[in-house]
Amino acid sequence: MKIVIQRVSKASVTIEGEKVASINQGLLILLGIVAEDTSEDIKWLTNKIVNLRVFEDDHGVMNNSLKALNGDVIVVSQFTLHAGTKKGNRPSYIKAAKPDVAIPLYNDFVKQLQQDLGKPVQTGQFGADMKVELLNDGPVTIIIDSKNRE
């Protein structure tokens, strides 16, 4: 699994003109899934997300986690995170998991994140044409790959 985390002052997801998710301070998480991903990847990533210290404390230092701040989250599926661009100019998405594999993993990821946070997590809609708006705070943008645990 690969995620792009963006610390936001606000974010929303709109599908066919209807706003389906909206948060203020928190994280917008773009999630890309490959067929080899497992529940172990989910648990490792969600633990990392809730405890990652990317929010400022009273001294302006990034010492606070999403969990400590009780911040909100939107998770958006994004198979293009696994685009291959080595050959030519048209990205290849062959590494991205097919929907029959990706959808259950996506749902399990959201459930685990909700459990780890102890609160609901908002989402886009898997496979939909989504319009994602955000006000990146910082900007703070972090990429994490569960297959490359640095």
N, C-alpha and C positions, 0 to 999 in steps of 0.2 A: 504494500500500500504506500502510496505517496500522497502527502498532503501539503497544501500551501495554507499557512496560517497568516491571516492579516488582522492585526489589532485595529479595531474600528471604534469610532465615536458613534457611528450609526451605520446600519446596513439593511438592505431589504431585497426580496426576490419577488418579481412580478412575472406571472404566466398568463398570456392572452389578455393582458390589461387588468388582471386581478392580482393585487398584492397578497401573496400567500405566506410571507414571512417578513418580520420586521423586528429589529433590535436596536437598542442604544449601545452603551459601552459593553464591549465584549470582543468575541472573535468570529470572523467569517472564515470557515474552513472549506477549502476545495479539496475533494477526495477523489483520487484515482485508484482503481482496483485492477490487479492482474489476477489471472487464474490461479496462481500459486499462493495467493494470500490465504491466511487461516485465522482462526480465532485468537491464536497467539499474537499475530500482527495487530489485531484489533485491540487486545488488552494492553499491549505495549504502547501503542499510539495513544489510546484514550488516557492512560495513566500519564503519559508525557504531556498531553494537552492540558489536563486539569491542573498539573503541578508546575508547568513552565512559567517561570517568573518573568513576564513581559509587561507587567503593569507597574507604573511608578508608585513609589511610596511617598510619604510626606516630604521627603528630601529630594524628590525628583530622580531617584534611582530605581531601576527596574528590579524590584524586590518582591512584588506581589504577583500571585498566581490568579488564574481565572477563578479557582475555587475559593481562595481567600477573599476575593472581591465580590463573589457571588455574581459574576458577570454572565452575560447571555451569549448564546451561540446560535449560528446558522450553519448547517452543513449542506453543501451543494455537491452533487456528484459531478465529476468532470473527467471523462475518459481521456480527454486530450492531454492530460498530464503525462500520459505514457506515449506521447507521439514520438516516433522515430524520424529523425531528420537527416540521417547520415547520407542517404542517396537522394538526389534530385531535389525538387522544390515542393513536392506534394508530400506532406507528412503521412507516415504510415501509422496506423493505430492497431497493428496486429498484436501488440503486447497487451493491450487493454482487454480485460475480461469481458466475455459475452454476457448479455443481460441475465441469462439463466444462472450464471455463477455470481455476477456482480450484484444483482438486486438483493439476494439474501445476505450477502456480506455487508452491503450498504445498510440494510435494515438492522443487522446485528451491531454494526459500528454505532449507529444512532442510539440503539437501546443501551449498549455498554457505556456510552458517553453520558447518557441520562442517568444511569445508575451511579457512575463515578461522581457526577456533579450533584446528584440528589435533587435534580429539577428537570423540567422538560427542556428539550432541545428543538429548535425550529429547523425546518428543512425546506429545500426546494422540492422538485418532483423529478424522480429519476427518469432520464430520457427526454424530458420536456425541453422546449425552446424557452430558456429562462432569461430574463433581463435582471442582472444583478447590479445593484447600486451600493456604493460604500463610500464612507469617508474614512480613509486609512489614517489612523492616529499615529503620528510619529514622523515619517511612516515606519511602521514595524511590519515586516513581512519575513516569514521564516518557512523554509522548505524542509520537510522531514520525510525520509524514506525508511520504512520499517525493514527493508532489506539491507540497509546501509546504516547501522546503528552506531553513529559516531558520538 
